[in-house]
Amino acid sequence: MMTVPILVFYICLNYLCAHKEQPLAWSGFAAVGAANVVIFGYVYSAFSEPDDDFYPNNDNDESGPRVGAFKERTD
């Protein structure tokens, strides 16, 4: 997540945008775009994982402790 924007910045600065009037600005915009693409990839992979609600556990127990109104009394 950290190396892709830095690589894009230096590649744009030295090769792709070297002939432009302000290569630092163009390289910065490209690095910001690359960071957004990386973040979008992480978000997409998080939302594409299967939900635990559709695959219940075999032991008929919740995945975490019961709290609040769902807590069972032990006294």
C-alpha positions as CSV (number, residue, x, y, z in Angstrom):
1,M,0.0,0.0,0.0
2,M,2.9,2.3,0.6
3,T,5.3,1.3,-2.2
4,V,2.9,1.6,-5.2
5,P,2.2,5.3,-4.9
6,I,5.9,6.0,-4.3
7,L,6.9,4.0,-7.3
8,V,4.3,5.7,-9.5
9,F,5.5,9.1,-8.3
10,Y,9.1,8.5,-9.2
11,I,8.3,6.7,-12.5
12,C,6.1,9.6,-13.5
13,L,8.7,12.2,-12.3
14,N,11.6,10.7,-14.2
15,Y,10.1,9.1,-17.3
16,L,6.4,10.0,-18.1
17,C,6.2,13.6,-17.0
18,A,9.7,14.8,-17.3
19,H,8.9,16.9,-20.4
20,K,5.9,18.7,-18.9
21,E,6.0,22.2,-17.4
22,Q,5.5,21.1,-13.7
23,P,6.5,17.4,-13.4
24,L,6.2,17.4,-9.6
25,A,2.5,18.3,-9.7
26,W,1.7,15.7,-12.4
27,S,3.7,13.0,-10.5
28,G,1.9,13.9,-7.3
29,F,-1.5,13.6,-8.9
30,A,-0.5,10.2,-10.3
31,A,0.6,9.1,-6.9
32,V,-2.6,10.1,-5.3
33,G,-4.5,8.3,-8.0
34,A,-2.5,5.2,-7.4
35,A,-3.1,5.4,-3.6
36,N,-6.9,5.6,-4.3
37,V,-6.7,2.6,-6.6
38,V,-4.9,0.6,-3.8
39,I,-7.5,1.7,-1.2
40,F,-10.3,0.7,-3.6
41,G,-8.8,-2.7,-4.0
42,Y,-8.7,-3.3,-0.3
43,V,-12.3,-2.1,0.2
44,Y,-13.4,-4.3,-2.7
45,S,-11.7,-7.4,-1.3
46,A,-13.2,-6.7,2.1
47,F,-16.7,-6.5,0.7
48,S,-16.3,-9.6,-1.5
49,E,-15.5,-11.9,1.5
50,P,-18.3,-14.2,2.5
51,D,-20.5,-13.2,5.4
52,D,-20.5,-15.3,8.5
53,D,-24.3,-14.9,8.8
54,F,-24.8,-17.2,5.8
55,Y,-22.5,-19.9,7.2
56,P,-23.7,-20.7,10.8
57,N,-21.5,-22.5,13.2
58,N,-22.1,-26.2,13.9
59,D,-22.1,-25.7,17.7
60,N,-25.2,-23.4,17.7
61,D,-23.3,-20.6,19.5
62,E,-22.6,-17.0,18.6
63,S,-19.1,-16.1,17.6
64,G,-18.7,-13.7,20.5
65,P,-19.9,-13.3,24.1
66,R,-23.5,-12.3,24.7
67,V,-23.9,-8.8,26.2
68,G,-26.7,-6.6,27.2
69,A,-30.2,-7.9,26.7
70,F,-28.9,-11.1,25.1
71,K,-26.8,-12.1,28.1
72,E,-28.0,-15.2,30.0
73,R,-28.4,-14.9,33.7
74,T,-26.3,-17.2,35.9
75,D,-27.7,-16.4,39.4
